[in-house]
Amino acid sequence: MFEIRVICPPGDADRVSAALATAFATGQARRYPTRDGKRLRLYVTADHHDSSTNPHHTESE
């Protein structure tokens, strides 16, 4: 398990969270404003999909 941090414009946060959820098994993204207040910091706890949820990535690869 690992954590991913992304800094993005507020309008992109949902799209970024969805893309990460597609690539990894993720929890709910935690959202915090950046110091300048213009962007968001997203923190996502993630893990690799196992072969039962992602048949294109088997453990033998």
Secondary structure, DSSP 8 states (H G I E B T S, - for coil): -EEEEEEE-GGGHHHHHHHHHHHSEE---EEEE-TTSSSEEEEEEEE---TTT-TTS-TT-
